[in-house]
Amino acid sequence: MNFDNNTFWITGAASGMGRSVAIEISKSRARLIISDRDAAGLNATASIIKNNGSEVITEVLDMSDSNAIKETSAKVLDLVGRIDGLYQFAGISQRSLVIDTPIENDHRIMEINYFGVIALAKAVLPSMIAQGGGQLAVTSSLVGKFGFPLRSAYSASKHALHGYFESLLAENSKNNIRVSILIPGRIQTNISKFALDKEGKEYGKMDEGQANGISAEKAARQICRGLRKEKNEVLVGGKELMMLYIRRFFPSVYYKLAVKLKPT
């Protein structure tokens, strides 16, 4: 994927990795559509993108609103004509035990992290096929590969993305559709602050492990390298990524560690 002079739609662009990836890509003089439910944050991101010499369109979008996804997709496609890359970062996390989590919280997390993501991909995919190809990127997590304490619904929503987008790729590689699943570890973003607690309220603080992770800017550079290479899976983070290899090659060790892991 060449970012220069191409058009990209990035969700979750008001903060965190979505914001940092949008800014990183804007250095290549691309055309960007950026979305988030945070209008003020979007405008701040847009100002930096413009200063970097790229075009930008802002669209406020709530990924839990399926009607808004359809309407915004139609609007964006009408405005820009084609989308070369759809990179999805919007999402919500969780900080509560299975036994304490009401089913309404599970539904809300799945609606944003899974159903919203696939709804937007479905809306854009036909135009990508018609134009001869395109790239889809979705944000999973380390816990999209294995379970983790206090993350049951979040982990499930990220596991679901792997199955869905691997299937989408298998069906559409002949249409020149490329899929990259992003697998971040501990990144310094606000995702833990906005995570749902057992009452469905914001958790309100940054996890210790996350606070010690890599910056969103460094994560964006790792992500963009992976997107340029069109890697099917892009690992993002530091030494915590070793857990992926432990889970894959030493599953018995993982199961022993899982019950001892510090969930923050």
C-alpha positions in Angstrom: 0.0 0.0 0.0 1.3 3.4 -1.0 -0.1 6.2 1.1 0.8 9.0 -1.3 -2.2 10.5 -3.2 -4.6 7.8 -2.0 -7.8 8.1 0.0 -8.2 6.6 3.5 -11.0 6.5 6.0 -9.9 6.2 9.6 -12.3 5.7 12.5 -11.5 6.4 16.1 -9.4 9.3 14.9 -10.0 11.8 17.7 -7.5 10.2 20.0 -5.1 7.3 20.6 -3.8 5.1 17.8 -6.5 6.2 15.3 -5.4 9.8 15.7 -1.7 8.9 15.5 -2.1 6.8 12.4 -4.1 9.5 10.7 -1.4 12.0 11.4 1.4 9.6 10.3 -0.4 8.9 7.0 -1.0 12.6 6.5 2.7 13.2 6.1 2.4 11.4 2.8 0.0 14.0 1.4 -3.0 11.6 1.3 -6.7 12.4 1.3 -8.2 11.4 4.7 -11.7 11.0 6.0 -11.6 10.8 9.8 -14.4 9.7 12.1 -15.1 9.6 15.8 -18.0 10.4 18.1 -15.8 13.2 19.6 -16.3 16.2 17.4 -13.8 18.4 19.2 -11.1 15.7 19.1 -11.7 15.2 15.4 -11.3 18.9 14.7 -8.0 18.9 16.6 -6.7 15.9 14.6 -7.9 17.6 11.3 -5.9 20.7 12.1 -2.7 18.7 12.3 -3.5 16.8 9.1 -4.0 20.0 7.2 -0.7 21.4 8.5 1.0 18.3 7.2 -0.3 19.1 3.7 -3.0 16.5 3.4 -6.7 16.9 2.6 -9.2 16.0 5.3 -12.9 15.5 5.8 -14.3 15.0 9.3 -17.4 12.9 10.0 -18.8 12.5 13.5 -19.9 8.9 13.8 -21.1 6.7 16.6 -20.1 3.1 15.8 -23.0 1.7 17.9 -25.5 3.4 15.5 -26.1 1.1 12.5 -28.3 3.6 10.7 -25.6 6.3 11.1 -23.0 4.0 9.7 -25.1 3.4 6.6 -25.9 7.1 6.1 -22.3 8.2 6.7 -20.9 5.6 4.4 -23.2 6.7 1.6 -22.3 10.3 2.2 -18.5 9.7 2.2 -18.5 7.5 -0.9 -20.6 10.2 -2.7 -18.0 12.9 -1.6 -14.8 11.1 -2.4 -15.8 8.5 -5.0 -13.3 5.8 -3.9 -11.6 4.6 -0.7 -8.3 2.9 -1.0 -8.0 2.0 2.7 -10.5 1.7 5.5 -8.7 1.6 8.8 -10.9 1.0 11.9 -9.7 2.0 15.4 -12.9 2.9 17.2 -13.7 0.6 20.1 -14.5 0.2 23.8 -12.9 -1.9 26.4 -14.0 -3.5 29.7 -12.9 -3.8 33.3 -15.2 -6.2 35.1 -15.4 -9.8 36.1 -17.7 -12.2 34.2 -19.9 -12.8 37.2 -20.4 -9.0 37.7 -21.0 -8.0 34.1 -24.6 -7.6 33.1 -25.5 -8.9 29.7 -26.3 -5.4 28.6 -22.6 -4.5 28.8 -21.7 -7.5 26.7 -24.2 -6.4 24.1 -22.9 -2.9 24.1 -19.2 -3.9 23.7 -20.1 -6.4 20.9 -22.2 -3.7 19.1 -19.3 -1.2 18.9 -16.3 -3.5 18.6 -17.8 -6.1 16.3 -21.1 -5.2 14.7 -20.2 -1.6 14.0 -16.9 -2.6 12.5 -18.3 -5.2 10.2 -21.2 -2.9 9.2 -18.8 -0.2 8.0 -16.7 -2.8 6.2 -19.8 -4.2 4.5 -20.8 -0.7 3.4 -17.4 0.1 1.8 -16.5 -3.3 0.4 -18.7 -3.3 -2.7 -17.1 0.0 -3.9 -13.6 -1.4 -3.2 -14.4 -4.4 -5.4 -15.8 -2.2 -8.1 -12.7 0.0 -8.2 -10.4 -3.0 -8.5 -9.3 -3.5 -4.9 -8.6 -1.9 -1.5 -7.2 -2.5 1.9 -9.2 -3.1 5.1 -7.6 -2.9 8.5 -9.3 -3.6 11.8 -8.0 -3.3 15.4 -7.9 -6.4 17.5 -5.8 -6.8 20.6 -3.5 -9.3 22.3 -6.6 -10.5 24.1 -8.1 -11.1 20.6 -5.7 -14.1 20.6 -6.3 -15.3 24.2 -8.5 -14.7 27.2 -7.5 -12.3 30.0 -9.0 -11.3 33.4 -11.6 -8.5 33.4 -11.8 -8.5 29.6 -14.4 -11.3 28.8 -16.7 -9.4 26.4 -13.8 -7.2 25.0 -11.7 -10.3 24.3 -14.7 -12.1 22.7 -15.4 -9.1 20.4 -11.8 -9.1 19.2 -11.7 -12.8 18.7 -14.8 -12.4 16.5 -13.0 -9.9 14.3 -10.3 -12.5 13.4 -12.9 -15.1 12.3 -14.9 -12.6 10.3 -12.1 -10.7 8.5 -10.1 -13.9 7.8 -13.3 -15.2 6.1 -13.7 -11.9 4.2 -10.2 -12.2 2.9 -10.6 -15.8 1.8 -13.6 -14.8 -0.2 -12.2 -11.6 -1.7 -8.5 -12.0 -2.3 -9.4 -12.7 -5.9 -11.0 -9.2 -5.9 -7.6 -7.6 -4.8 -9.0 -7.0 -1.3 -6.2 -7.0 1.3 -6.9 -7.4 5.0 -4.6 -6.4 7.9 -5.6 -7.3 11.5 -3.8 -5.0 13.9 -2.8 -6.7 17.3 -1.7 -4.1 19.8 -0.4 -4.8 23.2 0.1 -2.2 25.8 -0.2 1.3 24.2 -0.4 4.6 26.0 -4.0 5.6 25.1 -7.2 6.4 27.0 -8.9 3.1 26.2 -8.8 1.9 29.8 -10.1 5.3 31.1 -13.2 4.9 28.9 -13.6 1.1 29.5 -16.9 -0.1 31.0 -17.0 -1.1 34.6 -19.5 -3.6 36.0 -22.1 -0.8 36.2 -21.6 0.3 32.6 -19.8 3.5 33.6 -16.4 4.7 32.6 -13.6 3.0 34.5 -11.9 6.4 34.7 -8.2 5.5 35.1 -5.3 4.3 33.1 -4.0 0.8 33.8 -0.4 0.6 35.2 0.7 -1.7 32.4 -0.8 0.5 29.8 0.8 3.6 31.2 4.2 1.8 30.8 3.5 0.8 27.2 4.8 2.4 24.0 3.4 5.7 22.9 0.6 6.0 20.4 3.0 7.7 18.0 5.4 4.7 18.1 2.5 2.4 17.7 1.4 4.3 14.6 4.8 3.9 13.0 4.7 0.2 13.6 1.2 0.0 12.2 2.0 2.0 9.1 5.0 -0.2 8.4 2.7 -3.2 8.5 0.1 -1.6 6.4 2.6 -0.6 3.7 3.7 -4.2 3.6 0.1 -5.4 3.6 0.8 -7.9 6.4 -2.2 -10.0 7.4 -1.4 -9.5 11.0 0.5 -6.5 12.4 1.9 -6.9 15.9 2.1 -3.6 17.8 3.8 -3.1 21.1 6.8 -4.2 23.2 7.9 -7.2 25.2 4.3 -8.1 26.1 3.9 -9.5 22.6 5.9 -12.5 23.8 2.6 -13.7 25.3 1.4 -14.5 21.8 4.2 -17.0 21.3 3.7 -18.5 24.7 0.0 -19.0 24.0 0.8 -20.5 20.5 3.7 -22.8 21.3 3.4 -23.4 25.0 -0.4 -23.5 25.7 0.0 -25.3 29.0 2.3 -22.5 30.3 -0.3 -19.9 29.1 -3.1 -21.6 31.1 -0.9 -21.5 34.2 0.0 -17.9 33.7 -3.6 -16.8 32.9 -4.8 -17.3 36.5 -1.8 -15.3 37.8 -1.8 -12.4 35.4 -2.2 -9.0 36.8 -5.2 -7.7 34.8 -4.1 -4.0 34.8 
